[in-house]
Amino acid sequence: MAVHDARVGPETPPEVVAGGVGTAIRFYLLAFVWSWAVWGTAIVWPSLEDWEPLIIIGGAYGPLLAAVAVAKRAGGAMNWIRHVIGLRRRVRWVLIGSVALPLVIALVHVAAYRTFIGSVTLSSDPPWYWAVAAAPVNVWLVFWLGSALEEFGWQGVAVPALMKRFHPLVAAALHGVVWGTWHLPLFLVDSWTGGDQSIAVLYGITITLSPIMTWLTRSAAGGVMPAVFFHAAGNHYTTLFTDETTLFDPSLLQRFDAIKLSLYLVTALVVVVATRGRLRSNPAMNRQEAGHSGQVGRYGMSSGM
């Protein structure tokens, strides 16, 4: 019989991830097929250039659609949707993911820039505080409707399924590699804003972000909204710091990727050390998980699922 902390419930409805690695593979295949097929239209037909922003967003829905398909096949689609979206008893983690953690990372980024590169000047035309005032709207109502929806699939199905077989840290690392690979066709789409970074930086970001996203989700008892909003906030943070006259004038584009990747790496290391590699800030469940993992060889879920 599965054993869980009654206060938070199971991290993912067990019927959805019962297949373990097999479920993860099916999910990844569906997500890749949808996303790469949609993005491929922009690559094969350059005349669709004006439609590229919509094509990029449409392809980004692949993980979400794949997750719904996997959950429906398992007979638990509605239960899965209620679980991953539900905010009850998870508001604290939503605020951590959408406000506290992104704000700390952004402030440290500014401090690092001033220390190692040069002075920072806030934009005056338009005023910098317009961008600051609009940030919550962008994160909560705009940015999460785009690529941040990936997390419903990544953290709602893929990582929990991998954790049926692997330790949470190993599962997060494996997912980080797959997550980076999923983005590769976008380097051939001119309108993709991430195309200025190198492939090495892309993999560095996905591999370091993956344990952070997993920590937010596991700490919220499987609710993906903290990870969704952190993803959205990270995208917006990139826009605010690199667009001319949005928040800073000139922008903090110089060495941006190096500083951003370093901060994500440090954050991931802090999370790993603080949680002893279990990527969850819930000591009771961590002790429970440790007690059962030695008996059944599973780390992400208790025995009997």
C-alpha positions as protocol buffer text, in pm:
chain_id: "A"
residue {
  index: 1
  type: MET
  ca { x: 0 y: 0 z: 0 }
}
residue {
  index: 2
  type: ALA
  ca { x: 125 y: 348 z: -83 }
}
residue {
  index: 3
  type: VAL
  ca { x: 225 y: 561 z: 213 }
}
residue {
  index: 4
  type: HIS
  ca { x: 201 y: 938 z: 190 }
}
residue {
  index: 5
  type: ASP
  ca { x: 190 y: 1239 z: 418 }
}
residue {
  index: 6
  type: ALA
  ca { x: -183 y: 1292 z: 468 }
}
residue {
  index: 7
  type: ARG
  ca { x: -135 y: 1668 z: 477 }
}
residue {
  index: 8
  type: VAL
  ca { x: -11 y: 1693 z: 122 }
}
residue {
  index: 9
  type: GLY
  ca { x: -122 y: 1377 z: -57 }
}
residue {
  index: 10
  type: PRO
  ca { x: 58 y: 1194 z: -337 }
}
residue {
  index: 11
  type: GLU
  ca { x: 283 y: 1397 z: -566 }
}
residue {
  index: 12
  type: THR
  ca { x: 115 y: 1271 z: -882 }
}
residue {
  index: 13
  type: PRO
  ca { x: -197 y: 1056 z: -923 }
}
residue {
  index: 14
  type: PRO
  ca { x: -37 y: 709 z: -923 }
}
residue {
  index: 15
  type: GLU
  ca { x: -232 y: 574 z: -1220 }
}
residue {
  index: 16
  type: VAL
  ca { x: -76 y: 839 z: -1445 }
}
residue {
  index: 17
  type: VAL
  ca { x: 287 y: 744 z: -1378 }
}
residue {
  index: 18
  type: ALA
  ca { x: 238 y: 375 z: -1301 }
}
residue {
  index: 19
  type: GLY
  ca { x: 443 y: 277 z: -1606 }
}
residue {
  index: 20
  type: GLY
  ca { x: 752 y: 452 z: -1474 }
}
residue {
  index: 21
  type: VAL
  ca { x: 1023 y: 495 z: -1737 }
}
residue {
  index: 22
  type: GLY
  ca { x: 790 y: 353 z: -2003 }
}
residue {
  index: 23
  type: THR
  ca { x: 539 y: 628 z: -1927 }
}
residue {
  index: 24
  type: ALA
  ca { x: 814 y: 889 z: -1944 }
}
residue {
  index: 25
  type: ILE
  ca { x: 931 y: 761 z: -2282 }
}
residue {
  index: 26
  type: ARG
  ca { x: 577 y: 763 z: -2425 }
}
residue {
  index: 27
  type: PHE
  ca { x: 526 y: 1113 z: -2294 }
}
residue {
  index: 28
  type: TYR
  ca { x: 854 y: 1241 z: -2439 }
}
residue {
  index: 29
  type: LEU
  ca { x: 779 y: 1086 z: -2779 }
}
residue {
  index: 30
  type: LEU
  ca { x: 438 y: 1251 z: -2796 }
}
residue {
  index: 31
  type: ALA
  ca { x: 575 y: 1586 z: -2683 }
}
residue {
  index: 32
  type: PHE
  ca { x: 862 y: 1577 z: -2932 }
}
residue {
  index: 33
  type: VAL
  ca { x: 642 y: 1471 z: -3223 }
}
residue {
  index: 34
  type: TRP
  ca { x: 395 y: 1755 z: -3167 }
}
residue {
  index: 35
  type: SER
  ca { x: 651 y: 2028 z: -3096 }
}
residue {
  index: 36
  type: TRP
  ca { x: 901 y: 1936 z: -3367 }
}
residue {
  index: 37
  type: ALA
  ca { x: 625 y: 1892 z: -3626 }
}
residue {
  index: 38
  type: VAL
  ca { x: 478 y: 2236 z: -3550 }
}
residue {
  index: 39
  type: TRP
  ca { x: 816 y: 2410 z: -3540 }
}
residue {
  index: 40
  type: GLY
  ca { x: 916 y: 2223 z: -3853 }
}
residue {
  index: 41
  type: THR
  ca { x: 657 y: 2415 z: -4053 }
}
residue {
  index: 42
  type: ALA
  ca { x: 849 y: 2737 z: -3990 }
}
residue {
  index: 43
  type: ILE
  ca { x: 1176 y: 2569 z: -4088 }
}
residue {
  index: 44
  type: VAL
  ca { x: 1048 y: 2404 z: -4405 }
}
residue {
  index: 45
  type: TRP
  ca { x: 840 y: 2702 z: -4520 }
}
residue {
  index: 46
  type: PRO
  ca { x: 1034 y: 3027 z: -4455 }
}
residue {
  index: 47
  type: SER
  ca { x: 744 y: 3217 z: -4611 }
}
residue {
  index: 48
  type: LEU
  ca { x: 560 y: 3168 z: -4281 }
}
residue {
  index: 49
  type: GLU
  ca { x: 797 y: 3416 z: -4116 }
}
residue {
  index: 50
  type: ASP
  ca { x: 515 y: 3646 z: -4006 }
}
residue {
  index: 51
  type: TRP
  ca { x: 350 y: 3354 z: -3828 }
}
residue {
  index: 52
  type: GLU
  ca { x: 663 y: 3233 z: -3651 }
}
residue {
  index: 53
  type: PRO
  ca { x: 576 y: 3375 z: -3305 }
}
residue {
  index: 54
  type: LEU
  ca { x: 246 y: 3184 z: -3308 }
}
residue {
  index: 55
  type: ILE
  ca { x: 416 y: 2873 z: -3445 }
}
residue {
  index: 56
  type: ILE
  ca { x: 671 y: 2883 z: -3164 }
}
residue {
  index: 57
  type: ILE
  ca { x: 395 y: 2910 z: -2902 }
}
residue {
  index: 58
  type: GLY
  ca { x: 192 y: 2638 z: -3071 }
}
residue {
  index: 59
  type: GLY
  ca { x: 486 y: 2399 z: -3062 }
}
residue {
  index: 60
  type: ALA
  ca { x: 547 y: 2478 z: -2696 }
}
residue {
  index: 61
  type: TYR
  ca { x: 211 y: 2322 z: -2613 }
}
residue {
  index: 62
  type: GLY
  ca { x: 352 y: 1979 z: -2699 }
}
residue {
  index: 63
  type: PRO
  ca { x: 441 y: 1877 z: -2340 }
}
residue {
  index: 64
  type: LEU
  ca { x: 101 y: 1987 z: -2210 }
}
residue {
  index: 65
  type: LEU
  ca { x: -89 y: 1799 z: -2480 }
}
residue {
  index: 66
  type: ALA
  ca { x: 131 y: 1492 z: -2433 }
}
residue {
  index: 67
  type: ALA
  ca { x: 66 y: 1499 z: -2058 }
}
residue {
  index: 68
  type: VAL
  ca { x: -309 y: 1514 z: -2109 }
}
residue {
  index: 69
  type: ALA
  ca { x: -290 y: 1226 z: -2356 }
}
residue {
  index: 70
  type: VAL
  ca { x: -87 y: 1012 z: -2116 }
}
residue {
  index: 71
  type: ALA
  ca { x: -319 y: 1091 z: -1825 }
}
residue {
  index: 72
  type: LYS
  ca { x: -627 y: 1017 z: -2035 }
}
residue {
  index: 73
  type: ARG
  ca { x: -480 y: 685 z: -2150 }
}
residue {
  index: 74
  type: ALA
  ca { x: -424 y: 595 z: -1785 }
}
residue {
  index: 75
  type: GLY
  ca { x: -785 y: 677 z: -1706 }
}
residue {
  index: 76
  type: GLY
  ca { x: -702 y: 957 z: -1466 }
}
residue {
  index: 77
  type: ALA
  ca { x: -704 y: 1275 z: -1676 }
}
residue {
  index: 78
  type: MET
  ca { x: -947 y: 1478 z: -1465 }
}
residue {
  index: 79
  type: ASN
  ca { x: -787 y: 1367 z: -1140 }
}
residue {
  index: 80
  type: TRP
  ca { x: -444 y: 1462 z: -1280 }
}
residue {
  index: 81
  type: ILE
  ca { x: -564 y: 1804 z: -1397 }
}
residue {
  index: 82
  type: ARG
  ca { x: -720 y: 1883 z: -1059 }
}
residue {
  index: 83
  type: HIS
  ca { x: -406 y: 1772 z: -880 }
}
residue {
  index: 84
  type: VAL
  ca { x: -144 y: 1959 z: -1080 }
}
residue {
  index: 85
  type: ILE
  ca { x: -345 y: 2282 z: -1095 }
}
residue {
  index: 86
  type: GLY
  ca { x: -488 y: 2281 z: -743 }
}
residue {
  index: 87
  type: LEU
  ca { x: -359 y: 2566 z: -528 }
}
residue {
  index: 88
  type: ARG
  ca { x: -501 y: 2461 z: -191 }
}
residue {
  index: 89
  type: ARG
  ca { x: -220 y: 2455 z: 67 }
}
residue {
  index: 90
  type: ARG
  ca { x: 26 y: 2546 z: -212 }
}
residue {
  index: 91
  type: VAL
  ca { x: -5 y: 2925 z: -216 }
}
residue {
  index: 92
  type: ARG
  ca { x: 323 y: 2964 z: -28 }
}
residue {
  index: 93
  type: TRP
  ca { x: 510 y: 2770 z: -296 }
}
residue {
  index: 94
  type: VAL
  ca { x: 337 y: 2961 z: -575 }
}
residue {
  index: 95
  type: LEU
  ca { x: 459 y: 3285 z: -419 }
}
residue {
  index: 96
  type: ILE
  ca { x: 809 y: 3142 z: -379 }
}
residue {
  index: 97
  type: GLY
  ca { x: 816 y: 3031 z: -742 }
}
residue {
  index: 98
  type: SER
  ca { x: 659 y: 3341 z: -894 }
}
residue {
  index: 99
  type: VAL
  ca { x: 794 y: 3620 z: -673 }
}
residue {
  index: 100
  type: ALA
  ca { x: 1051 y: 3540 z: -405 }
}
residue {
  index: 101
  type: LEU
  ca { x: 1298 y: 3317 z: -590 }
}
residue {
  index: 102
  type: PRO
  ca { x: 1294 y: 3513 z: -921 }
}
residue {
  index: 103
  type: LEU
  ca { x: 1336 y: 3840 z: -729 }
}
residue {
  index: 104
  type: VAL
  ca { x: 1637 y: 3709 z: -538 }
}
residue {
  index: 105
  type: ILE
  ca { x: 1798 y: 3579 z: -859 }
}
residue {
  index: 106
  type: ALA
  ca { x: 1735 y: 3911 z: -1037 }
}
residue {
  index: 107
  type: LEU
  ca { x: 1879 y: 4118 z: -752 }
}
residue {
  index: 108
  type: VAL
  ca { x: 2189 y: 3899 z: -730 }
}
residue {
  index: 109
  type: HIS
  ca { x: 2227 y: 3930 z: -1108 }
}
residue {
  index: 110
  type: VAL
  ca { x: 2232 y: 4310 z: -1078 }
}
residue {
  index: 111
  type: ALA
  ca { x: 2484 y: 4289 z: -794 }
}
residue {
  index: 112
  type: ALA
  ca { x: 2707 y: 4055 z: -996 }
}
residue {
  index: 113
  type: TYR
  ca { x: 2688 y: 4284 z: -1298 }
}
residue {
  index: 114
  type: ARG
  ca { x: 2789 y: 4587 z: -1093 }
}
residue {
  index: 115
  type: THR
  ca { x: 3072 y: 4397 z: -927 }
}
residue {
  index: 116
  type: PHE
  ca { x: 3229 y: 4234 z: -1232 }
}
residue {
  index: 117
  type: ILE
  ca { x: 3122 y: 4438 z: -1535 }
}
residue {
  index: 118
  type: GLY
  ca { x: 3015 y: 4796 z: -1473 }
}
residue {
  index: 119
  type: SER
  ca { x: 2757 y: 5043 z: -1349 }
}
residue {
  index: 120
  type: VAL
  ca { x: 2384 y: 4993 z: -1381 }
}
residue {
  index: 121
  type: THR
  ca { x: 2150 y: 5271 z: -1494 }
}
residue {
  index: 122
  type: LEU
  ca { x: 1773 y: 5244 z: -1467 }
}
residue {
  index: 123
  type: SER
  ca { x: 1571 y: 5343 z: -1771 }
}
residue {
  index: 124
  type: SER
  ca { x: 1416 y: 5690 z: -1769 }
}
residue {
  index: 125
  type: ASP
  ca { x: 1232 y: 5683 z: -2103 }
}
residue {
  index: 126
  type: PRO
  ca { x: 1010 y: 5496 z: -2049 }
}
residue {
  index: 127
  type: PRO
  ca { x: 1044 y: 5511 z: -1669 }
}
residue {
  index: 128
  type: TRP
  ca { x: 1186 y: 5193 z: -1516 }
}
residue {
  index: 129
  type: TYR
  ca { x: 903 y: 5167 z: -1265 }
}
residue {
  index: 130
  type: TRP
  ca { x: 656 y: 5102 z: -1547 }
}
residue {
  index: 131
  type: ALA
  ca { x: 835 y: 4777 z: -1622 }
}
residue {
  index: 132
  type: VAL
  ca { x: 846 y: 4688 z: -1252 }
}
residue {
  index: 133
  type: ALA
  ca { x: 474 y: 4761 z: -1209 }
}
residue {
  index: 134
  type: ALA
  ca { x: 388 y: 4551 z: -1515 }
}
residue {
  index: 135
  type: ALA
  ca { x: 603 y: 4254 z: -1407 }
}
residue {
  index: 136
  type: PRO
  ca { x: 335 y: 4077 z: -1197 }
}
residue {
  index: 137
  type: VAL
  ca { x: 82 y: 4112 z: -1480 }
}
residue {
  index: 138
  type: ASN
  ca { x: 332 y: 3974 z: -1731 }
}
residue {
  index: 139
  type: VAL
  ca { x: 427 y: 3679 z: -1510 }
}
residue {
  index: 140
  type: TRP
  ca { x: 79 y: 3587 z: -1390 }
}
residue {
  index: 141
  type: LEU
  ca { x: -131 y: 3664 z: -1697 }
}
residue {
  index: 142
  type: VAL
  ca { x: 92 y: 3671 z: -2005 }
}
residue {
  index: 143
  type: PHE
  ca { x: 420 y: 3481 z: -1991 }
}
residue {
  index: 144
  type: TRP
  ca { x: 284 y: 3165 z: -1830 }
}
residue {
  index: 145
  type: LEU
  ca { x: 44 y: 3119 z: -2120 }
}
residue {
  index: 146
  type: GLY
  ca { x: 339 y: 3055 z: -2349 }
}
residue {
  index: 147
  type: SER
  ca { x: 639 y: 2831 z: -2297 }
}
residue {
  index: 148
  type: ALA
  ca { x: 585 y: 2805 z: -1920 }
}
residue {
  index: 149
  type: LEU
  ca { x: 299 y: 2564 z: -1991 }
}
residue {
  index: 150
  type: GLU
  ca { x: 570 y: 2309 z: -2067 }
}
residue {
  index: 151
  type: GLU
  ca { x: 592 y: 2242 z: -1694 }
}
residue {
  index: 152
  type: PHE
  ca { x: 252 y: 2073 z: -1687 }
}
residue {
  index: 153
  type: GLY
  ca { x: 414 y: 1796 z: -1888 }
}
residue {
  index: 154
  type: TRP
  ca { x: 772 y: 1810 z: -1764 }
}
residue {
  index: 155
  type: GLN
  ca { x: 693 y: 1825 z: -1392 }
}
residue {
  index: 156
  type: GLY
  ca { x: 341 y: 1689 z: -1405 }
}
residue {
  index: 157
  type: VAL
  ca { x: 427 y: 1362 z: -1581 }
}
residue {
  index: 158
  type: ALA
  ca { x: 785 y: 1318 z: -1705 }
}
residue {
  index: 159
  type: VAL
  ca { x: 987 y: 1373 z: -1387 }
}
residue {
  index: 160
  type: PRO
  ca { x: 744 y: 1188 z: -1154 }
}
residue {
  index: 161
  type: ALA
  ca { x: 744 y: 894 z: -1397 }
}
residue {
  index: 162
  type: LEU
  ca { x: 1125 y: 888 z: -1406 }
}
residue {
  index: 163
  type: MET
  ca { x: 1128 y: 895 z: -1025 }
}
residue {
  index: 164
  type: LYS
  ca { x: 947 y: 562 z: -1021 }
}
residue {
  index: 165
  type: ARG
  ca { x: 1285 y: 418 z: -1123 }
}
residue {
  index: 166
  type: PHE
  ca { x: 1549 y: 679 z: -1040 }
}
residue {
  index: 167
  type: HIS
  ca { x: 1651 y: 894 z: -745 }
}
residue {
  index: 168
  type: PRO
  ca { x: 1494 y: 1245 z: -774 }
}
residue {
  index: 169
  type: LEU
  ca { x: 1830 y: 1404 z: -848 }
}
residue {
  index: 170
  type: VAL
  ca { x: 1907 y: 1153 z: -1124 }
}
residue {
  index: 171
  type: ALA
  ca { x: 1557 y: 1191 z: -1267 }
}
residue {
  index: 172
  type: ALA
  ca { x: 1595 y: 1570 z: -1272 }
}
residue {
  index: 173
  type: ALA
  ca { x: 1935 y: 1546 z: -1444 }
}
residue {
  index: 174
  type: LEU
  ca { x: 1805 y: 1307 z: -1710 }
}
residue {
  index: 175
  type: HIS
  ca { x: 1508 y: 1531 z: -1771 }
}
residue {
  index: 176
  type: GLY
  ca { x: 1733 y: 1836 z: -1801 }
}
residue {
  index: 177
  type: VAL
  ca { x: 1916 y: 1672 z: -2093 }
}
residue {
  index: 178
  type: VAL
  ca { x: 1591 y: 1574 z: -2267 }
}
residue {
  index: 179
  type: TRP
  ca { x: 1445 y: 1920 z: -2203 }
}
residue {
  index: 180
  type: GLY
  ca { x: 1744 y: 2084 z: -2371 }
}
residue {
  index: 181
  type: THR
  ca { x: 1722 y: 1848 z: -2669 }
}
residue {
  index: 182
  type: TRP
  ca { x: 1354 y: 1932 z: -2714 }
}
residue {
  index: 183
  type: HIS
  ca { x: 1451 y: 2296 z: -2784 }
}
residue {
  index: 184
  type: LEU
  ca { x: 1705 y: 2223 z: -3060 }
}
residue {
  index: 185
  type: PRO
  ca { x: 1484 y: 2283 z: -3368 }
}
residue {
  index: 186
  type: LEU
  ca { x: 1412 y: 2633 z: -3240 }
}
residue {
  index: 187
  type: PHE
  ca { x: 1768 y: 2736 z: -3330 }
}
residue {
  index: 188
  type: LEU
  ca { x: 1651 y: 2714 z: -3692 }
}
residue {
  index: 189
  type: VAL
  ca { x: 1354 y: 2945 z: -3633 }
}
residue {
  index: 190
  type: ASP
  ca { x: 1458 y: 3309 z: -3673 }
}
residue {
  index: 191
  type: SER
  ca { x: 1197 y: 3455 z: -3439 }
}
residue {
  index: 192
  type: TRP
  ca { x: 1297 y: 3245 z: -3137 }
}
residue {
  index: 193
  type: THR
  ca { x: 1432 y: 3485 z: -2877 }
}
residue {
  index: 194
  type: GLY
  ca { x: 1660 y: 3218 z: -2730 }
}
residue {
  index: 195
  type: GLY
  ca { x: 1852 y: 3176 z: -3052 }
}
residue {
  index: 196
  type: ASP
  ca { x: 2127 y: 3414 z: -2944 }
}
residue {
  index: 197
  type: GLN
  ca { x: 2255 y: 3170 z: -2682 }
}
residue {
  index: 198
  type: SER
  ca { x: 2478 y: 2877 z: -2765 }
}
residue {
  index: 199
  type: ILE
  ca { x: 2358 y: 2517 z: -2753 }
}
residue {
  index: 200
  type: ALA
  ca { x: 2599 y: 2459 z: -2462 }
}
residue {
  index: 201
  type: VAL
  ca { x: 2435 y: 2742 z: -2266 }
}
residue {
  index: 202
  type: LEU
  ca { x: 2091 y: 2602 z: -2347 }
}
residue {
  index: 203
  type: TYR
  ca { x: 2182 y: 2262 z: -2202 }
}
residue {
  index: 204
  type: GLY
  ca { x: 2348 y: 2430 z: -1904 }
}
residue {
  index: 205
  type: ILE
  ca { x: 2029 y: 2621 z: -1829 }
}
residue {
  index: 206
  type: THR
  ca { x: 1793 y: 2324 z: -1866 }
}
residue {
  index: 207
  type: ILE
  ca { x: 2015 y: 2093 z: -1661 }
}
residue {
  index: 208
  type: THR
  ca { x: 2051 y: 2347 z: -1377 }
}
residue {
  index: 209
  type: LEU
  ca { x: 1686 y: 2456 z: -1388 }
}
residue {
  index: 210
  type: SER
  ca { x: 1550 y: 2102 z: -1382 }
}
residue {
  index: 211
  type: PRO
  ca { x: 1631 y: 2029 z: -1014 }
}
residue {
  index: 212
  type: ILE
  ca { x: 1496 y: 2371 z: -917 }
}
residue {
  index: 213
  type: MET
  ca { x: 1168 y: 2303 z: -1096 }
}
residue {
  index: 214
  type: THR
  ca { x: 1152 y: 1955 z: -944 }
}
residue {
  index: 215
  type: TRP
  ca { x: 1213 y: 2097 z: -596 }
}
residue {
  index: 216
  type: LEU
  ca { x: 932 y: 2352 z: -638 }
}
residue {
  index: 217
  type: THR
  ca { x: 692 y: 2084 z: -761 }
}
residue {
  index: 218
  type: ARG
  ca { x: 777 y: 1819 z: -502 }
}
residue {
  index: 219
  type: SER
  ca { x: 765 y: 2075 z: -220 }
}
residue {
  index: 220
  type: ALA
  ca { x: 418 y: 2173 z: -341 }
}
residue {
  index: 221
  type: ALA
  ca { x: 310 y: 1807 z: -325 }
}
residue {
  index: 222
  type: GLY
  ca { x: 297 y: 1769 z: -703 }
}
residue {
  index: 223
  type: GLY
  ca { x: 133 y: 2101 z: -783 }
}
residue {
  index: 224
  type: VAL
  ca { x: 307 y: 2236 z: -1092 }
}
residue {
  index: 225
  type: MET
  ca { x: 197 y: 2599 z: -1064 }
}
residue {
  index: 226
  type: PRO
  ca { x: 506 y: 2708 z: -864 }
}
residue {
  index: 227
  type: ALA
  ca { x: 726 y: 2569 z: -1144 }
}
residue {
  index: 228
  type: VAL
  ca { x: 501 y: 2719 z: -1412 }
}
residue {
  index: 229
  type: PHE
  ca { x: 524 y: 3065 z: -1261 }
}
residue {
  index: 230
  type: PHE
  ca { x: 897 y: 3034 z: -1196 }
}
residue {
  index: 231
  type: HIS
  ca { x: 943 y: 2943 z: -1563 }
}
residue {
  index: 232
  type: ALA
  ca { x: 731 y: 3243 z: -1663 }
}
residue {
  index: 233
  type: ALA
  ca { x: 920 y: 3473 z: -1427 }
}
residue {
  index: 234
  type: GLY
  ca { x: 1252 y: 3348 z: -1564 }
}
residue {
  index: 235
  type: ASN
  ca { x: 1143 y: 3426 z: -1919 }
}
residue {
  index: 236
  type: HIS
  ca { x: 1028 y: 3773 z: -1816 }
}
residue {
  index: 237
  type: TYR
  ca { x: 1348 y: 3834 z: -1619 }
}
residue {
  index: 238
  type: THR
  ca { x: 1544 y: 3766 z: -1937 }
}
residue {
  index: 239
  type: THR
  ca { x: 1330 y: 4015 z: -2130 }
}
residue {
  index: 240
  type: LEU
  ca { x: 1358 y: 4286 z: -1866 }
}
residue {
  index: 241
  type: PHE
  ca { x: 1735 y: 4257 z: -1843 }
}
residue {
  index: 242
  type: THR
  ca { x: 1820 y: 4228 z: -2214 }
}
residue {
  index: 243
  type: ASP
  ca { x: 1571 y: 4455 z: -2394 }
}
residue {
  index: 244
  type: GLU
  ca { x: 1692 y: 4810 z: -2444 }
}
residue {
  index: 245
  type: THR
  ca { x: 1520 y: 5075 z: -2227 }
}
residue {
  index: 246
  type: THR
  ca { x: 1277 y: 4824 z: -2074 }
}
residue {
  index: 247
  type: LEU
  ca { x: 1424 y: 4840 z: -1725 }
}
residue {
  index: 248
  type: PHE
  ca { x: 1790 y: 4931 z: -1769 }
}
residue {
  index: 249
  type: ASP
  ca { x: 1947 y: 5177 z: -2013 }
}
residue {
  index: 250
  type: PRO
  ca { x: 2168 y: 5037 z: -2152 }
}
residue {
  index: 251
  type: SER
  ca { x: 2049 y: 4680 z: -2103 }
}
residue {
  index: 252
  type: LEU
  ca { x: 2248 y: 4423 z: -1904 }
}
residue {
  index: 253
  type: LEU
  ca { x: 2306 y: 4214 z: -2215 }
}
residue {
  index: 254
  type: GLN
  ca { x: 2682 y: 4198 z: -2165 }
}
residue {
  index: 255
  type: ARG
  ca { x: 2774 y: 3857 z: -2022 }
}
residue {
  index: 256
  type: PHE
  ca { x: 2406 y: 3800 z: -1947 }
}
residue {
  index: 257
  type: ASP
  ca { x: 2409 y: 3427 z: -2026 }
}
residue {
  index: 258
  type: ALA
  ca { x: 2719 y: 3365 z: -1816 }
}
residue {
  index: 259
  type: ILE
  ca { x: 2574 y: 3541 z: -1511 }
}
residue {
  index: 260
  type: LYS
  ca { x: 2230 y: 3382 z: -1554 }
}
residue {
  index: 261
  type: LEU
  ca { x: 2372 y: 3032 z: -1590 }
}
residue {
  index: 262
  type: SER
  ca { x: 2600 y: 3083 z: -1289 }
}
residue {
  index: 263
  type: LEU
  ca { x: 2308 y: 3195 z: -1074 }
}
residue {
  index: 264
  type: TYR
  ca { x: 2096 y: 2898 z: -1179 }
}
residue {
  index: 265
  type: LEU
  ca { x: 2386 y: 2665 z: -1102 }
}
residue {
  index: 266
  type: VAL
  ca { x: 2437 y: 2815 z: -756 }
}
residue {
  index: 267
  type: THR
  ca { x: 2062 y: 2801 z: -686 }
}
residue {
  index: 268
  type: ALA
  ca { x: 2046 y: 2438 z: -796 }
}
residue {
  index: 269
  type: LEU
  ca { x: 2343 y: 2347 z: -574 }
}
residue {
  index: 270
  type: VAL
  ca { x: 2182 y: 2520 z: -275 }
}
residue {
  index: 271
  type: VAL
  ca { x: 1859 y: 2327 z: -336 }
}
residue {
  index: 272
  type: VAL
  ca { x: 2045 y: 1996 z: -371 }
}
residue {
  index: 273
  type: VAL
  ca { x: 2249 y: 2049 z: -54 }
}
residue {
  index: 274
  type: ALA
  ca { x: 1957 y: 2185 z: 151 }
}
residue {
  index: 275
  type: THR
  ca { x: 1732 y: 1892 z: 58 }
}
residue {
  index: 276
  type: ARG
  ca { x: 2013 y: 1632 z: 68 }
}
residue {
  index: 277
  type: GLY
  ca { x: 1946 y: 1554 z: -295 }
}
residue {
  index: 278
  type: ARG
  ca { x: 1579 y: 1465 z: -249 }
}
residue {
  index: 279
  type: LEU
  ca { x: 1462 y: 1795 z: -402 }
}
residue {
  index: 280
  type: ARG
  ca { x: 1176 y: 1848 z: -160 }
}
residue {
  index: 281
  type: SER
  ca { x: 1139 y: 2083 z: 136 }
}
residue {
  index: 282
  type: ASN
  ca { x: 921 y: 1850 z: 339 }
}
residue {
  index: 283
  type: PRO
  ca { x: 1128 y: 1672 z: 608 }
}
residue {
  index: 284
  type: ALA
  ca { x: 843 y: 1439 z: 708 }
}
residue {
  index: 285
  type: MET
  ca { x: 797 y: 1306 z: 356 }
}
residue {
  index: 286
  type: ASN
  ca { x: 1173 y: 1291 z: 299 }
}
residue {
  index: 287
  type: ARG
  ca { x: 1217 y: 1069 z: 605 }
}
residue {
  index: 288
  type: GLN
  ca { x: 923 y: 856 z: 495 }
}
residue {
  index: 289
  type: GLU
  ca { x: 1063 y: 827 z: 143 }
}
residue {
  index: 290
  type: ALA
  ca { x: 1408 y: 735 z: 273 }
}
residue {
  index: 291
  type: GLY
  ca { x: 1260 y: 461 z: 488 }
}
residue {
  index: 292
  type: HIS
  ca { x: 1076 y: 300 z: 197 }
}
residue {
  index: 293
  type: SER
  ca { x: 1332 y: 351 z: -80 }
}
residue {
  index: 294
  type: GLY
  ca { x: 1567 y: 98 z: 69 }
}
residue {
  index: 295
  type: GLN
  ca { x: 1291 y: -164 z: 67 }
}
residue {
  index: 296
  type: VAL
  ca { x: 1154 y: -116 z: -283 }
}
residue {
  index: 297
  type: GLY
  ca { x: 1431 y: 53 z: -481 }
}
residue {
  index: 298
  type: ARG
  ca { x: 1212 y: 354 z: -559 }
}
residue {
  index: 299
  type: TYR
  ca { x: 1277 y: 715 z: -469 }
}
residue {
  index: 300
  type: GLY
  ca { x: 1007 y: 933 z: -621 }
}
residue {
  index: 301
  type: MET
  ca { x: 705 y: 736 z: -496 }
}
residue {
  index: 302
  type: SER
  ca { x: 636 y: 503 z: -211 }
}
residue {
  index: 303
  type: SER
  ca { x: 586 y: 132 z: -259 }
}
residue {
  index: 304
  type: GLY
  ca { x: 262 y: -26 z: -373 }
}
residue {
  index: 305
  type: MET
  ca { x: 192 y: 212 z: -666 }
}
